[in-house]
Amino acid sequence: MAVMIYHNPSCFKSCSTLALPEKVEVFSKAFEYVRLSSPQTETTQIPDTLCMEPWHLMRKQEAPYTGLKLGYSSLDRDGLIEAMLGHPILIKSPVVLNGGRYSIGRPPENVLEIR
């Protein structure tokens, strides 16, 4: 089964997740979502699968977050997801997908729960 990680090579948590010595499976695909557009279907499913609101998955220190005033936004859930799709740097990483299950690697060891 393919294990995919939405990876940001500039993110310490993302790199730490890839380097976990305990991981049993090798991440078969590291998707650098910051450079490439994330698949919309998968990106919109991540908050639901993790039972989180989109703003919990946002990097609030990034320029688009403050520039778009997302902290004070009247955007609904779909609007926040659209902001993340339009500005992938807003998505906290890493997010790992394994067989339709997602985990966010904060802390990195969280991803071991879905192997």
C-alpha positions in Angstrom: 0.0 0.0 0.0 1.3 3.4 -0.9 2.1 5.8 1.9 2.2 9.4 0.8 3.5 12.4 2.7 2.5 15.9 1.9 6.0 17.3 2.5 7.5 20.8 2.9 11.3 20.5 2.8 11.6 23.8 4.6 9.5 22.5 7.6 11.4 21.0 10.5 8.4 18.8 11.5 8.1 17.5 8.0 11.7 16.6 7.7 11.6 15.0 11.2 8.7 12.8 10.1 10.6 11.6 7.1 13.5 10.7 9.3 11.6 8.7 11.9 13.7 5.7 12.8 10.6 3.8 14.0 8.7 4.0 10.7 7.9 0.5 9.4 6.9 1.5 6.0 8.9 3.8 3.7 7.0 6.8 2.4 6.5 5.7 -1.2 5.8 9.2 -2.3 6.8 12.6 -0.9 4.6 15.2 -2.4 6.1 18.7 -2.1 2.8 20.4 -2.0 4.3 23.9 -1.7 5.9 23.6 -5.2 3.1 21.7 -6.9 -0.7 22.2 -6.7 -2.2 19.7 -4.3 -4.9 17.5 -5.7 -8.1 19.3 -4.7 -10.1 16.2 -3.8 -7.5 15.0 -1.4 -6.8 18.4 0.1 -10.5 19.1 0.8 -10.8 15.7 2.5 -7.9 16.2 4.9 -9.7 18.4 7.5 -12.8 16.1 7.5 -10.7 12.9 7.9 -8.7 14.5 10.7 -11.8 15.8 12.4 -10.3 19.3 12.4 -11.4 22.6 11.2 -9.3 24.1 8.3 -7.8 26.8 10.5 -6.3 24.2 12.7 -4.3 23.0 9.7 -3.1 26.5 8.8 0.4 27.9 9.3 -0.6 31.2 10.8 2.9 32.8 10.7 2.9 32.8 6.8 2.4 36.0 4.9 -0.7 34.8 3.1 -2.4 34.2 6.4 -1.9 37.7 7.6 -2.2 39.2 4.1 -5.6 37.6 3.6 -6.6 38.5 7.2 -7.7 34.9 7.7 -7.4 35.3 11.5 -10.3 37.8 11.3 -11.9 36.3 8.3 -15.6 35.8 7.8 -14.8 32.9 5.4 -16.6 29.7 6.0 -15.0 26.2 6.0 -15.0 26.0 2.2 -13.5 29.5 1.9 -10.7 28.6 4.2 -10.0 25.4 2.2 -10.0 27.5 -1.0 -7.4 29.8 0.6 -5.2 26.8 1.4 -5.6 25.5 -2.1 -4.7 28.9 -3.5 -1.8 29.3 -1.1 -0.4 25.8 -0.3 2.2 27.3 2.1 -0.7 27.8 4.5 -1.0 24.0 5.0 0.8 22.7 8.0 3.0 19.8 7.2 3.5 17.0 7.2 0.3 15.3 6.4 0.6 11.6 5.8 -2.0 9.5 3.8 -2.1 5.8 4.2 -5.1 3.8 2.7 -7.6 6.7 3.0 -6.5 7.6 6.5 -4.7 10.8 7.3 -2.4 11.9 10.1 -0.7 15.2 10.7 2.9 14.8 11.9 2.8 17.3 14.8 4.5 15.7 16.6 6.1 13.5 14.0 5.3 10.3 15.9 1.6 10.9 15.2 2.0 9.4 11.7 2.9 6.0 13.1 -0.7 5.5 14.3 -1.9 5.0 10.7 0.7 2.5 9.4 
